[in-house]
C-alpha cells in the first residue's frame, strides 16, 4: 500500500494567494493545490472583478491568480486595473483559453505569467513560485514567440487577430458568446456607438464584409483557435 504524502507544516513565511475565478469548483480545486504547499496559503477568493479589487485592498495578497473569463469586467481589464492601483502585486493569469492568443495580451496588461487550466497541479505550483521570484512564466512556445518578436525575427505564424486591440479582441469574444451590441455596451460600460465603431474596426482588420460574417466568424471560431494555427 502506497504511503500517503504528509503535508509539510505551515510556516510564518507563507505567501498569500488571492484566487479570482467565477467557478466554485475551480476555486476549491485551486485552493486545495495551493494550501497543500508549506510556503503559500489562500488568503481569499473572489468571483468577479469588483470583489477582487476589494479583496486586494483588504487582504494585501502577494499574488493574485486571475482567470481571464469573469462575469462583467474581463480578467484582462481587471489585470490592468490591479496594476494601476497596486503596481507591486504579482499576477498569474490562468485560463482554459488558447495560450497563443491570450498570453501575450495578459503580459502586456501587466500579468507576470500565464498558465492554462489543463496543466497539472505541480506545474501551477511551479508557476506561482516562479513569478513570486520576479520571473515571468509562460510556456516554451510563447517564450520563443516573444523572443523572436523582441529580436526582430518574424513569428512563425501571424494571426490576423494579433492586429486587434485588447478592446476589439474582447468585443469579438463577446460576440462569439452570442451577446447583442446592447448587452456588450452594458457589460463593458461603454456606449452602443462605441461598440459599433469597434465592431467595424474588427471587420476591417479581419477582412469581413458584413456584420453577419463577423458574427459567423466569432461564433464558429471556437475561441479563435483556427486562426491561431491550431
PEUR-V204060 format. One record per pair of residues at least 12 apart in sequence whose ideal C-beta (glycine too) atoms are under 8 Angstrom apart, sorted by the first residue. I is the first residue (numbers start at 1). J is the second residue. D is the distance in whole Angstrom. If there is no record, write none. Layout:
# PEUR-V204060
i = [I/I]
j = [J/J]
d = [D/D]
This chain:
# PEUR-V204060
i = [7/7/8/8/9/10/10/11/11/13/14/14/14/14/15/15/15/15/15/15/15/16/16/16/16/16/16/16/16/17/17/17/17/17/17/17/17/17/17/17/18/18/18/18/18/18/18/18/18/18/18/18/18/19/19/19/19/19/19/19/20/20/20/20/20/20/20/20/20/20/20/20/20/20/21/21/21/21/21/21/22/22/22/22/22/22/23/26/26/27/27/30/30/30/30/31/33/33/33/34/34/37/39/40/40/43/43/44/44/44/47/47/48/48/48/48/49/49/49/49/49/49/49/49/50/50/52/52/52/52/53/53/53/53/56/56/56/56/61/62/62/62/63/63/63/63/63/63/63/64/64/64/64/64/65/65/65/66/66/66/66/66/66/66/66/67/67/67/68/68/68/68/68/68/69/69/69/72/73/74/75/75/75/76/76/76/76/76/77/77/77/79/79/79/79/79/79/80/80/82/83/83/90/90/90/91/91/91/91/91/92/92/92/92/92/92/92/92/92/93/93/93/93/93/94/94/94/94/94/95/95/95/96/96/96/97/97/98/98/98/98/98/99/99/99/99/99/99/100/100/100/100/100/100/100/101/101/101/101/101/101/102/103/103/103/104/104/104/105/105/107/107/107/108/109/112/112/112/112/113/113/113/113/113/113/114/114/114/115/115/157/157/159/159/159/159/160/160/160/160/161/161/161/161/163/164/164/165/167/167/168/168/168/168/170/171/171/171/171/171/171/172/172/172/172/173/173/173/174/174/175/175/175/175/175/176/176/176/176/176/178/181/181/181/199/199/202]
j = [36/38/37/38/38/38/41/38/39/39/38/39/40/41/39/40/41/62/63/128/132/40/41/43/59/60/61/62/63/34/40/41/42/43/61/62/63/64/65/128/42/43/44/45/46/52/55/56/59/61/63/64/65/31/34/42/44/45/46/65/45/46/47/48/49/51/52/64/65/66/67/70/75/78/45/47/65/67/70/94/47/48/67/69/70/71/67/67/117/45/47/42/65/94/124/45/121/124/125/125/128/125/129/125/128/59/61/58/59/61/70/71/70/71/72/73/70/72/73/74/75/77/78/81/72/73/64/66/78/82/78/81/82/85/82/85/86/89/89/89/90/132/89/90/91/92/128/131/132/82/89/90/91/92/92/94/128/78/79/82/91/92/93/94/111/93/94/95/93/94/95/97/102/106/95/96/97/187/188/170/93/95/106/105/106/109/166/170/109/166/170/91/93/106/109/110/111/109/110/110/109/110/112/131/132/110/111/112/113/131/111/112/113/114/115/127/128/131/137/106/111/113/114/115/114/115/116/117/124/114/116/117/116/117/118/116/223/223/224/225/228/230/114/116/138/139/141/142/141/142/145/159/228/229/230/159/161/223/224/225/228/114/138/139/142/142/145/146/166/169/136/138/146/166/166/131/135/136/137/127/130/131/136/137/138/137/138/142/127/137/228/229/224/227/228/229/205/206/207/227/206/224/227/228/205/202/205/201/188/198/198/201/202/205/188/184/188/195/198/199/202/202/214/218/224/218/223/224/187/188/199/214/215/218/219/218/219/221/223/224/219/195/196/199/211/214/214]
d = [6/7/8/4/6/6/7/6/7/7/8/6/6/5/6/5/8/4/6/8/6/8/6/4/7/7/4/5/8/5/6/7/5/6/6/7/5/8/6/7/8/6/5/7/7/7/6/6/6/4/7/5/7/6/8/6/8/5/7/5/8/5/8/8/8/8/4/6/7/5/6/7/7/7/8/7/8/4/8/8/5/6/7/8/6/6/8/8/7/5/8/8/7/8/8/7/4/6/7/8/7/6/8/8/7/5/5/8/5/7/8/7/5/5/5/7/6/6/4/8/8/7/4/7/7/8/7/7/6/7/8/7/7/7/6/8/6/6/7/8/6/6/7/4/7/6/6/7/6/6/6/7/5/7/5/6/7/6/6/8/6/7/6/7/7/8/6/6/6/8/4/6/6/7/7/8/7/6/8/6/7/7/8/6/6/6/6/7/8/8/8/6/7/6/4/5/5/5/6/7/7/3/5/5/6/6/5/6/8/8/7/6/5/8/7/6/6/5/7/4/4/7/5/7/8/5/7/6/8/7/6/7/7/5/7/8/5/5/7/5/6/7/6/6/8/6/8/6/7/7/8/8/5/7/8/7/6/7/6/8/5/7/5/8/5/7/7/7/6/7/7/7/8/8/7/4/8/6/7/6/7/5/6/3/6/7/5/7/5/7/7/4/8/5/5/7/6/5/7/6/8/6/6/7/5/6/6/8/8/6/5/6/5/7/7/6/7/6/5/6/7/5/8/5/8/7/8/8/7/8/7/7/6/4/8/4/5/7/8/8/7/5/7/7/7/7/6]
